[in-house]
Amino acid sequence: MNPDRETPARTDAVLFDFGGVFIDSPFAAVGDAAERLGVETEVLTGLVFGRYDLDTGHPWHRLERGEVTFEQARAEITELAAATTGGPIDPIEVLASMASGGLDLRQDMVAAVRRYRDAGLRTGIVTNNIAEFGSTWRALLPLDELFDDVVDSSDVGLRKPDSRIYRLACERLQVDPSRTVFIDDHAGNVAGAVAAGLLGVCCGYTRQSTSDAIVELDRVVLGAQQG
């Protein structure tokens, strides 16, 4: 898997998404909920989460920016789904399907973070998340041990793929975007990082594609350190 921009002469930092990078991709699990609800996966994803390659006024996007509560977003999404499909769709049911895939950490990705820190790089997380989930996902990783900073969309009022969130992450780490690599499971978020001047690597939705991406990430990050 090739990164989406020319490899920098030196890498100073690596930024990671959380869901889909350290745990199984939430997008891969939506299909199960769609089958149960009798809705096409693409339709269900758009109703509940909006166009994820864009940053819009969709209720889920506003939720991830911390502008509304989960219950407010849930009510709006349920109403939107009823108007669109003629039937009830509760975001909680979709989220339950996503969680049922398990929250086991991908230890190969954790090991990659440790390699980069041992090589002297700064590391951070840039995640689209909601305030109500903060304590749950943060408890899955030893954040203070692995990362210099965490940028949570619901805390900063910005969400991927808005280029400002990547620039903010670089500013907080005091690194140049052009010498920073970002990895995410969603191609739209990777494109946002590239637009902000970072090098982007997409790990896809499967464990195999993520393993392949780690090999590429090592080549880009550690190869640049050795060059």
FILUMKE-99476 format. One record per residue: residue number from 1; z, y, x of N, C-alpha, C, O in turn; residue in three letters. Coordinates in steps of 0.001 Angstrom, whole numbers, plus 500000, padded with zeros to 6 digits. Layout:
BEGIN
[NUM; [Z; Y; X]; [Z; Y; X]; [Z; Y; X]; [Z; Y; X]; ALA]
...
END
This chain:
BEGIN
[1; [500000; 498806; 500857]; [500000; 500000; 500000]; [500000; 501237; 500887]; [500876; 501404; 501736]; MET]
[2; [499037; 502078; 500689]; [498904; 503257; 501532]; [499595; 504452; 500900]; [499515; 504643; 499686]; ASN]
[3; [500277; 505264; 501710]; [500884; 506473; 501169]; [499811; 507445; 500734]; [498646; 507305; 501106]; PRO]
[4; [500212; 508450; 499930]; [499246; 509341; 499310]; [498956; 510602; 500113]; [498356; 511544; 499596]; ASP]
[5; [499365; 510624; 501332]; [499047; 511775; 502171]; [499082; 511306; 503615]; [499678; 510274; 503924]; ARG]
[6; [498454; 512049; 504486]; [498404; 511670; 505893]; [499822; 511550; 506460]; [500688; 512381; 506186]; GLU]
[7; [500036; 510506; 507249]; [501352; 510270; 507827]; [501749; 511410; 508749]; [500967; 511791; 509621]; THR]
[8; [502961; 511974; 508578]; [503377; 513078; 509445]; [503649; 512598; 510863]; [503924; 511421; 511095]; PRO]
[9; [503566; 513539; 511816]; [503840; 513192; 513204]; [505279; 512732; 513376]; [505578; 511913; 514245]; ALA]
[10; [506166; 513262; 512546]; [507564; 512853; 512594]; [508146; 512961; 511191]; [507820; 513873; 510432]; ARG]
[11; [509017; 512005; 510866]; [509713; 512031; 509581]; [511162; 512410; 509816]; [511824; 511848; 510688]; THR]
[12; [511654; 513362; 509037]; [513046; 513790; 509155]; [513927; 513267; 508023]; [515144; 513171; 508176]; ASP]
[13; [513306; 512925; 506874]; [514107; 512513; 505723]; [513303; 511592; 504818]; [512074; 511633; 504784]; ALA]
[14; [514036; 510762; 504088]; [513435; 509899; 503075]; [514195; 510118; 501768]; [515423; 510038; 501729]; VAL]
[15; [513449; 510394; 500704]; [514021; 510581; 499373]; [513642; 509395; 498494]; [512505; 508924; 498528]; LEU]
[16; [514595; 508921; 497715]; [514408; 507737; 496891]; [514636; 508051; 495417]; [515565; 508778; 495065]; PHE]
[17; [513783; 507498; 494561]; [514112; 507392; 493150]; [515223; 506343; 493023]; [515499; 505609; 493971]; ASP]
[18; [515863; 506276; 491837]; [516879; 505238; 491640]; [516331; 504073; 490809]; [516059; 503004; 491357]; PHE]
[19; [516165; 504263; 489493]; [515676; 503185; 488642]; [514249; 502812; 488981]; [513365; 503669; 488997]; GLY]
[20; [514017; 501533; 489254]; [512699; 501084; 489670]; [512561; 500982; 491166]; [511596; 500401; 491663]; GLY]
[21; [513515; 501540; 491895]; [513537; 501435; 493352]; [514720; 500572; 493780]; [514548; 499597; 494512]; VAL]
[22; [515910; 500927; 493327]; [517104; 500147; 493686]; [517464; 499098; 492643]; [518179; 498144; 492950]; PHE]
[23; [516984; 499258; 491426]; [517105; 498245; 490385]; [515737; 498069; 489754]; [514827; 498862; 489998]; ILE]
[24; [515589; 497026; 488939]; [514288; 496762; 488330]; [513812; 497956; 487520]; [514608; 498680; 486921]; ASP]
[25; [512505; 498146; 487512]; [511916; 499303; 486850]; [512171; 499284; 485356]; [511917; 498270; 484706]; SER]
[26; [512667; 500379; 484793]; [512850; 500438; 483335]; [511533; 500356; 482585]; [511495; 499852; 481462]; PRO]
[27; [510455; 500839; 483181]; [509168; 500831; 482497]; [508640; 499414; 482307]; [507923; 499141; 481344]; PHE]
[28; [508987; 498522; 483209]; [508518; 497147; 483102]; [509153; 496427; 481927]; [508598; 495448; 481429]; ALA]
[29; [510311; 496899; 481474]; [511047; 496217; 480408]; [510700; 496727; 479012]; [511099; 496112; 478023]; ALA]
[30; [509977; 497821; 478910]; [509672; 498386; 477599]; [508803; 497437; 476783]; [508877; 497433; 475555]; VAL]
[31; [507985; 496639; 477449]; [507104; 495710; 476750]; [507852; 494745; 475852]; [507374; 494404; 474771]; GLY]
[32; [509028; 494299; 476294]; [509812; 493372; 475483]; [510241; 494020; 474173]; [510160; 493409; 473108]; ASP]
[33; [510698; 495265; 474265]; [511103; 495981; 473055]; [509904; 496235; 472157]; [510016; 496134; 470936]; ALA]
[34; [508770; 496560; 472738]; [507566; 496834; 471953]; [507134; 495598; 471166]; [506722; 495702; 470011]; ALA]
[35; [507230; 494436; 471795]; [506841; 493202; 471116]; [507756; 492925; 469923]; [507286; 492525; 468857]; GLU]
[36; [509045; 493134; 470100]; [509987; 492905; 469004]; [509766; 493871; 467849]; [509906; 493511; 466681]; ARG]
[37; [509414; 495114; 468200]; [509251; 496150; 467180]; [507857; 496157; 466573]; [507609; 496863; 465595]; LEU]
[38; [506949; 495379; 467142]; [505586; 495338; 466625]; [504800; 496601; 466907]; [503955; 497015; 466114]; GLY]
[39; [505095; 497221; 468068]; [504423; 498458; 468455]; [503786; 498247; 469830]; [504342; 497543; 470672]; VAL]
[40; [502640; 498847; 470051]; [502022; 498745; 471374]; [502921; 499387; 472414]; [503556; 500409; 472153]; GLU]
[41; [502971; 498782; 473597]; [503859; 499264; 474661]; [503597; 500727; 474992]; [504534; 501511; 475147]; THR]
[42; [502328; 501092; 475099]; [501981; 502474; 475445]; [502458; 503443; 474374]; [502917; 504543; 474684]; GLU]
[43; [502348; 503033; 473109]; [502791; 503890; 472006]; [504305; 504055; 472039]; [504820; 505163; 471891]; VAL]
[44; [505022; 502937; 472235]; [506477; 503000; 472264]; [506971; 503837; 473430]; [507895; 504637; 473278]; LEU]
[45; [506368; 503661; 474579]; [506770; 504444; 475758]; [506582; 505934; 475493]; [507454; 506740; 475820]; THR]
[46; [505447; 506301; 474902]; [505185; 507707; 474619]; [506143; 508288; 473598]; [506565; 509438; 473722]; GLY]
[47; [506495; 507492; 472576]; [507406; 507983; 471552]; [508804; 508220; 472097]; [509416; 509255; 471834]; LEU]
[48; [509302; 507261; 472855]; [510694; 507344; 473322]; [510837; 508244; 474545]; [511773; 509039; 474630]; VAL]
[49; [509910; 508118; 475486]; [510063; 508813; 476765]; [509063; 509941; 477002]; [509191; 510684; 477976]; PHE]
[50; [508084; 510075; 476135]; [507080; 511103; 476350]; [506111; 510711; 477455]; [506218; 509626; 478027]; GLY]
[51; [505169; 511595; 477754]; [504247; 511383; 478878]; [505032; 511530; 480168]; [505411; 512638; 480548]; ARG]
[52; [505279; 510404; 480846]; [506181; 510473; 481991]; [505517; 511026; 483251]; [506193; 511289; 484245]; TYR]
[53; [504213; 511202; 483213]; [503554; 511849; 484336]; [503524; 513359; 484163]; [502931; 514071; 484973]; ASP]
[54; [504173; 513853; 483093]; [504258; 515283; 482822]; [505713; 515676; 482589]; [506567; 514822; 482346]; LEU]
[55; [505985; 516976; 482666]; [507301; 517512; 482321]; [507104; 518420; 481122]; [506512; 519493; 481247]; ASP]
[56; [507596; 518001; 479953]; [507247; 518673; 478704]; [508497; 518998; 477888]; [509624; 518898; 478374]; THR]
[57; [508267; 519385; 476644]; [509359; 519648; 475721]; [509741; 518446; 474888]; [510487; 518587; 473919]; GLY]
[58; [509256; 517270; 475233]; [509642; 516048; 474527]; [511163; 515895; 474579]; [511778; 516252; 475584]; HIS]
[59; [511786; 515369; 473510]; [513248; 515257; 473496]; [513830; 514535; 474706]; [514871; 514938; 475225]; PRO]
[60; [513159; 513460; 475165]; [513697; 512742; 476325]; [513620; 513586; 477592]; [514511; 513521; 478439]; TRP]
[61; [512575; 514365; 477721]; [512444; 515236; 478889]; [513533; 516311; 478864]; [514138; 516622; 479890]; HIS]
[62; [513770; 516868; 477684]; [514832; 517873; 477566]; [516192; 517249; 477838]; [517068; 517891; 478417]; ARG]
[63; [516373; 515995; 477420]; [517617; 515277; 477707]; [517799; 515097; 479207]; [518893; 515305; 479731]; LEU]
[64; [516739; 514714; 479894]; [516837; 514512; 481341]; [517043; 515825; 482092]; [517552; 515822; 483213]; GLU]
[65; [516658; 516929; 481494]; [516925; 518232; 482113]; [518297; 518776; 481723]; [518676; 519867; 482149]; ARG]
[66; [519042; 518019; 480914]; [520385; 518439; 480527]; [520407; 519513; 479467]; [521406; 520219; 479324]; GLY]
[67; [519314; 519654; 478708]; [519216; 520721; 477707]; [519757; 520294; 476339]; [520139; 521139; 475530]; GLU]
[68; [519790; 518986; 476084]; [520318; 518459; 474824]; [521189; 517250; 475132]; [521127; 516696; 476230]; VAL]
[69; [521995; 516845; 474168]; [522807; 515642; 474321]; [521982; 514409; 473959]; [520895; 514516; 473390]; THR]
[70; [522515; 513249; 474296]; [521820; 512015; 473952]; [521671; 511884; 472443]; [520605; 511499; 471964]; PHE]
[71; [522710; 512194; 471691]; [522636; 512057; 470241]; [521599; 512995; 469634]; [520916; 512633; 468676]; GLU]
[72; [521480; 514205; 470192]; [520447; 515120; 469704]; [519055; 514571; 469981]; [518185; 514589; 469110]; GLN]
[73; [518853; 514081; 471203]; [517555; 513518; 471564]; [517258; 512276; 470738]; [516125; 512072; 470302]; ALA]
[74; [518267; 511452; 470524]; [518086; 510231; 469725]; [517609; 510565; 468315]; [516691; 509927; 467801]; ARG]
[75; [518224; 511552; 467698]; [517838; 511930; 466341]; [516399; 512441; 466305]; [515644; 512100; 465394]; ALA]
[76; [516018; 513249; 467278]; [514665; 513799; 467300]; [513627; 512706; 467546]; [512561; 512705; 466932]; GLU]
[77; [513943; 511780; 468442]; [512999; 510703; 468754]; [512845; 509776; 467554]; [511737; 509337; 467245]; ILE]
[78; [513949; 509479; 466879]; [513888; 508627; 465692]; [513022; 509261; 464614]; [512230; 508583; 463959]; THR]
[79; [513180; 510568; 464436]; [512379; 511287; 463448]; [510907; 511309; 463847]; [510028; 511119; 463006]; GLU]
[80; [510641; 511542; 465132]; [509267; 511554; 465632]; [508608; 510194; 465443]; [507447; 510110; 465042]; LEU]
[81; [509355; 509130; 465733]; [508811; 507778; 465597]; [508496; 507458; 464147]; [507465; 506855; 463851]; ALA]
[82; [509380; 507858; 463240]; [509157; 507590; 461817]; [507903; 508309; 461321]; [507136; 507759; 460531]; ALA]
[83; [507701; 509526; 461785]; [506525; 510296; 461371]; [505248; 509713; 461965]; [504174; 509830; 461374]; ALA]
[84; [505366; 509085; 463132]; [504188; 508573; 463835]; [503831; 507156; 463410]; [502661; 506847; 463186]; THR]
[85; [504830; 506300; 463300]; [504577; 504882; 463025]; [504911; 504484; 461595]; [504501; 503417; 461137]; THR]
[86; [505649; 505330; 460886]; [506047; 505000; 459528]; [507239; 504078; 459440]; [507638; 503657; 458354]; GLY]
[87; [507813; 503763; 460603]; [508965; 502861; 460625]; [510033; 503382; 461557]; [509774; 504272; 462366]; GLY]
[88; [511256; 502825; 461451]; [512358; 503285; 462303]; [512278; 502720; 463715]; [512077; 501520; 463900]; PRO]
[89; [512432; 503572; 464686]; [512537; 503153; 466084]; [513724; 503884; 466681]; [513729; 505112; 466769]; ILE]
[90; [514729; 503125; 467088]; [515943; 503715; 467647]; [515887; 503607; 469160]; [515764; 502498; 469681]; ASP]
[91; [515975; 504723; 469894]; [515943; 504668; 471359]; [516987; 503736; 471946]; [516774; 503177; 473022]; PRO]
[92; [518113; 503554; 471263]; [519157; 502678; 471795]; [518656; 501239; 471903]; [519004; 500527; 472846]; ILE]
[93; [517847; 500814; 470946]; [517301; 499458; 471008]; [516375; 499298; 472204]; [516372; 498259; 472863]; GLU]
[94; [515592; 500333; 472478]; [514690; 500289; 473631]; [515502; 500276; 474929]; [515196; 499521; 475852]; VAL]
[95; [516524; 501107; 474992]; [517360; 501158; 476190]; [518093; 499848; 476405]; [518282; 499430; 477547]; LEU]
[96; [518509; 499193; 475331]; [519190; 497904; 475455]; [518251; 496862; 476051]; [518675; 496032; 476855]; ALA]
[97; [516982; 496902; 475661]; [516003; 495979; 476236]; [515818; 496233; 477717]; [515677; 495298; 478506]; SER]
[98; [515820; 497497; 478088]; [515653; 497853; 479492]; [516848; 497381; 480312]; [516687; 496908; 481437]; MET]
[99; [518050; 497510; 479744]; [519255; 497114; 480467]; [519387; 495609; 480564]; [520023; 495095; 481484]; ALA]
[100; [518781; 494890; 479607]; [518928; 493435; 479593]; [518247; 492773; 480782]; [518534; 491621; 481108]; SER]
[101; [517340; 493507; 481430]; [516686; 492966; 482611]; [517608; 492850; 483798]; [517256; 492236; 484806]; GLY]
[102; [518786; 493433; 483690]; [519753; 493323; 484773]; [519822; 494587; 485609]; [518854; 495340; 485720]; GLY]
[103; [520980; 494794; 486187]; [521199; 495963; 487034]; [521513; 495535; 488464]; [522198; 496247; 489199]; LEU]
[104; [521008; 494374; 488849]; [521251; 493884; 490202]; [520524; 494766; 491210]; [519361; 495123; 491025]; ASP]
[105; [521240; 495110; 492282]; [520639; 495944; 493322]; [519587; 495171; 494102]; [519745; 493978; 494359]; LEU]
[106; [518531; 495848; 494470]; [517539; 495280; 495371]; [518049; 495490; 496796]; [517925; 496574; 497367]; ARG]
[107; [518611; 494450; 497341]; [519287; 494566; 498628]; [518326; 494898; 499764]; [518735; 495485; 500766]; GLN]
[108; [517044; 494526; 499619]; [516090; 494875; 500669]; [515865; 496380; 500737]; [515595; 496922; 501808]; ASP]
[109; [515977; 497062; 499586]; [515839; 498518; 499596]; [517095; 499172; 500173]; [517006; 500161; 500901]; MET]
[110; [518251; 498623; 499851]; [519496; 499130; 500441]; [519447; 498979; 501955]; [519844; 499886; 502686]; VAL]
[111; [518960; 497838; 502425]; [518850; 497609; 503867]; [517892; 498607; 504507]; [518104; 499037; 505641]; ALA]
[112; [516832; 498977; 503775]; [515883; 499966; 504300]; [516574; 501315; 504490]; [516361; 501981; 505503]; ALA]
[113; [517398; 501721; 503524]; [518126; 502983; 503656]; [518985; 502957; 504916]; [519035; 503934; 505663]; VAL]
[114; [519653; 501846; 505143]; [520517; 501743; 506334]; [519694; 501848; 507625]; [520135; 502470; 508591]; ARG]
[115; [518504; 501243; 507642]; [517645; 501341; 508830]; [517278; 502792; 509116]; [517295; 503231; 510266]; ARG]
[116; [516948; 503527; 508063]; [516517; 504898; 508261]; [517685; 505785; 508710]; [517511; 506685; 509532]; TYR]
[117; [518843; 505526; 508175]; [520014; 506300; 508608]; [520367; 505962; 510065]; [520734; 506847; 510838]; ARG]
[118; [520256; 504689; 510430]; [520516; 504289; 511815]; [519523; 504941; 512776]; [519833; 505173; 513945]; ASP]
[119; [518314; 505234; 512259]; [517286; 505886; 513077]; [517471; 507400; 513128]; [516692; 508103; 513772]; ALA]
[120; [518508; 507904; 512447]; [518817; 509330; 512510]; [518201; 510172; 511418]; [518256; 511400; 511488]; GLY]
[121; [517602; 509537; 510392]; [516994; 510304; 509314]; [518029; 510664; 508253]; [519036; 509976; 508085]; LEU]
[122; [517762; 511746; 507552]; [518562; 512119; 506398]; [517989; 511410; 505174]; [516782; 511187; 505086]; ARG]
[123; [518855; 511062; 504241]; [518418; 510315; 503072]; [518993; 510954; 501811]; [520087; 511518; 501825]; THR]
[124; [518238; 510855; 500727]; [518701; 511419; 499466]; [518086; 510702; 498280]; [517114; 509960; 498421]; GLY]
[125; [518660; 510930; 497117]; [518132; 510408; 495866]; [517633; 511572; 495017]; [518266; 512625; 494947]; ILE]
[126; [516490; 511362; 494377]; [515973; 512304; 493376]; [515693; 511480; 492129]; [514725; 510721; 492092]; VAL]
[127; [516528; 511622; 491114]; [516428; 510770; 489943]; [516322; 511569; 488654]; [517015; 512570; 488475]; THR]
[128; [515444; 511118; 487754]; [515457; 511591; 486383]; [516492; 510765; 485640]; [516320; 509559; 485465]; ASN]
[129; [517559; 511405; 485206]; [518622; 510668; 484552]; [519257; 511539; 483490]; [518927; 512718; 483364]; ASN]
[130; [520162; 510963; 482730]; [520833; 511731; 481690]; [522326; 511746; 481976]; [522871; 510814; 482567]; ILE]
[131; [522973; 512814; 481548]; [524386; 513006; 481877]; [525238; 511850; 481393]; [526188; 511459; 482071]; ALA]
[132; [524916; 511294; 480225]; [525717; 510221; 479647]; [525646; 508936; 480455]; [526514; 508075; 480314]; GLU]
[133; [524630; 508786; 481299]; [524490; 507574; 482116]; [525021; 507762; 483534]; [525003; 506821; 484328]; PHE]
[134; [525493; 508964; 483862]; [525830; 509289; 485240]; [526829; 508347; 485882]; [526598; 507867; 486992]; GLY]
[135; [527932; 508072; 485208]; [528963; 507230; 485807]; [528487; 505793; 485976]; [528932; 505092; 486885]; SER]
[136; [527576; 505350; 485097]; [527087; 503965; 485165]; [526203; 503740; 486374]; [526442; 502822; 487158]; THR]
[137; [525177; 504574; 486533]; [524254; 504311; 487638]; [524875; 504649; 488986]; [524592; 503984; 489982]; TRP]
[138; [525713; 505670; 489028]; [526340; 506043; 490297]; [527278; 504955; 490819]; [527482; 504831; 492027]; ARG]
[139; [527841; 504175; 489913]; [528758; 503119; 490330]; [528042; 501927; 490962]; [528685; 501066; 491563]; ALA]
[140; [526721; 501872; 490832]; [525980; 500725; 491347]; [525702; 500804; 492840]; [525401; 499790; 493469]; LEU]
[141; [525798; 501990; 493410]; [525477; 502183; 494829]; [526621; 502902; 495546]; [527285; 503748; 494948]; LEU]
[142; [526858; 502580; 496814]; [527813; 503361; 497603]; [527150; 504666; 498049]; [526712; 504790; 499192]; PRO]
[143; [527083; 505621; 497147]; [526288; 506828; 497367]; [526709; 507586; 498623]; [525858; 507997; 499412]; LEU]
[144; [528004; 507773; 498812]; [528477; 508553; 499956]; [528127; 507881; 501280]; [527938; 508551; 502296]; ASP]
[145; [528044; 506572; 501260]; [527729; 505827; 502481]; [526241; 505847; 502806]; [525850; 505855; 503973]; GLU]
[146; [525416; 505853; 501765]; [523980; 505694; 501968]; [523187; 506991; 501961]; [522100; 507053; 502535]; LEU]
[147; [523720; 508039; 501310]; [522897; 509225; 501088]; [523634; 510512; 501454]; [524844; 510642; 501273]; PHE]
[148; [522854; 511449; 501972]; [523399; 512770; 502291]; [523482; 513648; 501059]; [524284; 514581; 501017]; ASP]
[149; [522663; 513363; 500050]; [522657; 514208; 498851]; [522043; 513437; 497697]; [521236; 512531; 497898]; ASP]
[150; [522438; 513810; 496478]; [521882; 513232; 495258]; [521465; 514378; 494342]; [522276; 515240; 494004]; VAL]
[151; [520199; 514379; 493946]; [519690; 515365; 492997]; [519437; 514631; 491683]; [518505; 513834; 491577]; VAL]
[152; [520269; 514906; 490691]; [520176; 514304; 489371]; [519571; 515353; 488432]; [520081; 516469; 488333]; ASP]
[153; [518503; 514998; 487755]; [517791; 515964; 486907]; [518709; 516633; 485892]; [518583; 517830; 485635]; SER]
[154; [519628; 515871; 485317]; [520493; 516440; 484287]; [521498; 517428; 484856]; [522049; 518248; 484122]; SER]
[155; [521740; 517356; 486160]; [522645; 518300; 486822]; [521941; 519598; 487203]; [522527; 520677; 487121]; ASP]
[156; [520676; 519487; 487622]; [519983; 520652; 488191]; [519024; 521324; 487215]; [518480; 522386; 487520]; VAL]
[157; [518807; 520718; 486035]; [517929; 521329; 485050]; [516458; 521242; 485385]; [515653; 522001; 484846]; GLY]
[158; [516097; 520330; 486264]; [514710; 520083; 486637]; [514493; 518575; 486635]; [515427; 517806; 486867]; LEU]
[159; [513255; 518156; 486372]; [512983; 516725; 486388]; [511618; 516467; 487018]; [510724; 517312; 486973]; ARG]
[160; [511482; 515298; 487597]; [510187; 514872; 488100]; [509216; 514733; 486930]; [509631; 514281; 485863]; LYS]
[161; [507952; 515098; 487081]; [507259; 515417; 488332]; [507161; 516905; 488670]; [506284; 517291; 489443]; PRO]
[162; [508028; 517745; 488121]; [508042; 519166; 488472]; [508252; 519308; 489980]; [509243; 518818; 490522]; ASP]
[163; [507329; 519971; 490644]; [507391; 520067; 492109]; [508664; 520747; 492594]; [509076; 520554; 493737]; SER]
[164; [509287; 521542; 491727]; [510490; 522263; 492156]; [511655; 521340; 492465]; [512493; 521682; 493299]; ARG]
[165; [511736; 520183; 491823]; [512876; 519312; 492072]; [512793; 518678; 493458]; [513819; 518445; 494097]; ILE]
[166; [511577; 518397; 493924]; [511410; 517839; 495270]; [511709; 518896; 496331]; [512331; 518613; 497355]; TYR]
[167; [511252; 520119; 496064]; [511531; 521201; 497017]; [513023; 521486; 497082]; [513565; 521751; 498155]; ARG]
[168; [513688; 521430; 495929]; [515135; 521621; 495903]; [515825; 520548; 496730]; [516741; 520850; 497495]; LEU]
[169; [515396; 519305; 496587]; [515998; 518213; 497361]; [515829; 518450; 498858]; [516749; 518204; 499637]; ALA]
[170; [514658; 518924; 499256]; [514420; 519199; 500677]; [515277; 520364; 501156]; [515815; 520323; 502262]; CYS]
[171; [515407; 521399; 500335]; [516240; 522544; 500699]; [517691; 522116; 500898]; [518352; 522554; 501840]; GLU]
[172; [518175; 521266; 500013]; [519565; 520824; 500114]; [519807; 519947; 501337]; [520916; 519908; 501871]; ARG]
[173; [518765; 519244; 501779]; [518883; 518446; 503002]; [518505; 519247; 504245]; [518677; 518784; 505372]; LEU]
[174; [517989; 520451; 504023]; [517535; 521325; 505119]; [516446; 520643; 505945]; [516507; 520592; 507173]; GLN]
[175; [515444; 520118; 505225]; [514308; 519475; 505883]; [513018; 520065; 505330]; [512989; 520615; 504229]; VAL]
[176; [511953; 519940; 506117]; [510638; 520420; 505718]; [509973; 519371; 504831]; [509945; 518194; 505193]; ASP]
[177; [509434; 519774; 503674]; [508748; 518794; 502818]; [507662; 518009; 503542]; [507465; 516825; 503266]; PRO]
[178; [506960; 518653; 504460]; [505865; 517987; 505156]; [506351; 516885; 506089]; [505557; 516074; 506564]; SER]
[179; [507662; 516855; 506351]; [508236; 515807; 507209]; [509221; 514957; 506423]; [510179; 514405; 506966]; ARG]
[180; [508948; 514869; 505105]; [509810; 514108; 504205]; [508970; 513117; 503416]; [507873; 513444; 502963]; THR]
[181; [509488; 511901; 503251]; [508805; 510853; 502504]; [509579; 510587; 501218]; [510810; 510584; 501217]; VAL]
[182; [508851; 510364; 500117]; [509466; 510086; 498825]; [508906; 508794; 498270]; [507698; 508563; 498327]; PHE]
[183; [509790; 507931; 497722]; [509345; 506665; 497121]; [509834; 506584; 495678]; [510982; 506911; 495376]; ILE]
[184; [508933; 506138; 494787]; [509225; 506060; 493354]; [508374; 504945; 492766]; [507334; 504590; 493321]; ASP]
[185; [508819; 504391; 491635]; [508036; 503337; 490992]; [506935; 503899; 490093]; [505991; 503184; 489758]; ASP]
[186; [507044; 505172; 489699]; [506079; 505764; 488776]; [505085; 506640; 489537]; [505475; 507548; 490271]; HIS]
[187; [503802; 506355; 489352]; [502765; 507076; 490100]; [502790; 508569; 489814]; [502504; 509372; 490703]; ALA]
[188; [503129; 508954; 488583]; [503179; 510373; 488247]; [504238; 511117; 489027]; [504032; 512267; 489414]; GLY]
[189; [505370; 510477; 489263]; [506423; 511116; 490050]; [506036; 511229; 491517]; [506377; 512205; 492186]; ASN]
[190; [505322; 510227; 492008]; [504825; 510284; 493387]; [503813; 511423; 493524]; [503822; 512146; 494520]; VAL]
[191; [502951; 511580; 492535]; [501966; 512667; 492571]; [502659; 514023; 492587]; [502199; 514945; 493259]; ALA]
[192; [503762; 514151; 491854]; [504518; 515400; 491865]; [505074; 515716; 493235]; [505068; 516868; 493670]; GLY]
[193; [505557; 514680; 493918]; [506090; 514876; 495267]; [504993; 515300; 496238]; [505190; 516178; 497078]; ALA]
[194; [503839; 514660; 496105]; [502712; 515018; 496978]; [502299; 516462; 496731]; [501980; 517184; 497675]; VAL]
[195; [502303; 516891; 495466]; [501960; 518273; 495137]; [502953; 519255; 495738]; [502611; 520408; 496001]; ALA]
[196; [504194; 518798; 495957]; [505214; 519654; 496566]; [505163; 519618; 498090]; [505960; 520277; 498758]; ALA]
[197; [504227; 518847; 498640]; [504047; 518821; 500088]; [504678; 517649; 500799]; [504655; 517591; 502028]; GLY]
[198; [505250; 516700; 500047]; [505867; 515530; 500662]; [504831; 514418; 500820]; [503740; 514485; 500254]; LEU]
[199; [505184; 513409; 501587]; [504406; 512182; 501644]; [504939; 511257; 500563]; [506153; 511083; 500451]; LEU]
[200; [504058; 510659; 499761]; [504505; 509829; 498651]; [504119; 508383; 498801]; [503009; 508069; 499230]; GLY]
[201; [505034; 507494; 498448]; [504779; 506056; 498413]; [505195; 505542; 497048]; [506323; 505776; 496615]; VAL]
[202; [504298; 504843; 496366]; [504597; 504269; 495054]; [504909; 502789; 495215]; [504120; 502044; 495797]; CYS]
[203; [506065; 502359; 494697]; [506465; 500959; 494855]; [506117; 500113; 493638]; [506343; 498903; 493655]; CYS]
[204; [505576; 500712; 492589]; [505189; 499927; 491421]; [506380; 499385; 490658]; [507524; 499757; 490919]; GLY]
[205; [506097; 498491; 489701]; [507125; 498052; 488763]; [507710; 496681; 489065]; [508658; 496270; 488397]; TYR]
[206; [507187; 495967; 490035]; [507656; 494603; 490283]; [508415; 494516; 491600]; [508317; 495395; 492457]; THR]
[207; [509172; 493437; 491739]; [509896; 493222; 492994]; [508929; 492974; 494155]; [509184; 493394; 495283]; ARG]
[208; [507811; 492286; 493866]; [506850; 492033; 494929]; [506190; 493328; 495399]; [506029; 493547; 496600]; GLN]
[209; [505808; 494189; 494447]; [505180; 495448; 494853]; [506184; 496322; 495601]; [505803; 497088; 496486]; SER]
[210; [507461; 496209; 495249]; [508486; 496978; 495963]; [508671; 496446; 497369]; [508817; 497229; 498308]; THR]
[211; [508669; 495128; 497537]; [508767; 494543; 498875]; [507602; 494982; 499745]; [507780; 495292; 500923]; SER]
[212; [506393; 495009; 499153]; [505225; 495469; 499899]; [505375; 496939; 500284]; [504981; 497348; 501376]; ASP]
[213; [505951; 497728; 499373]; [506120; 499159; 499635]; [507133; 499397; 500754]; [506988; 500346; 501525]; ALA]
[214; [508148; 498551; 500850]; [509134; 498707; 501928]; [508471; 498504; 503285]; [508775; 499214; 504243]; ILE]
[215; [507573; 497541; 503363]; [506832; 497317; 504613]; [506062; 498576; 504989]; [506070; 499004; 506143]; VAL]
[216; [505392; 499167; 503990]; [504635; 500397; 504240]; [505567; 501549; 504595]; [505269; 502350; 505481]; GLU]
[217; [506690; 501624; 503901]; [507646; 502687; 504165]; [508183; 502590; 505587]; [508296; 503601; 506281]; LEU]
[218; [508510; 501386; 506017]; [508966; 501186; 507396]; [507908; 501653; 508391]; [508220; 502312; 509383]; ASP]
[219; [506653; 501303; 508112]; [505575; 501700; 509013]; [505478; 503212; 509115]; [505347; 503774; 510202]; ARG]
[220; [505546; 503864; 507948]; [505413; 505320; 507922]; [506625; 505989; 508558]; [506480; 506874; 509402]; VAL]
[221; [507810; 505569; 508153]; [509028; 506256; 508582]; [509402; 505913; 510016]; [509583; 506806; 510843]; VAL]
[222; [509519; 504626; 510311]; [509964; 504240; 511646]; [508855; 504373; 512663]; [509115; 504633; 513838]; LEU]
[223; [507606; 504197; 512220]; [506479; 504401; 513138]; [506400; 505840; 513579]; [506109; 506122; 514742]; GLY]
[224; [506659; 506769; 512649]; [506643; 508187; 512990]; [507785; 508521; 513958]; [507646; 509385; 514823]; ALA]
[225; [508905; 507825; 513798]; [510037; 508081; 514694]; [509706; 507637; 516120]; [510141; 508247; 517096]; GLN]
[226; [508933; 506571; 516209]; [508629; 506006; 517533]; [507453; 506676; 518196]; [507259; 506557; 519406]; GLN]
[227; [506645; 507401; 517381]; [505434; 508008; 517908]; [505692; 509240; 518737]; [504751; 509851; 519243]; GLY]
END
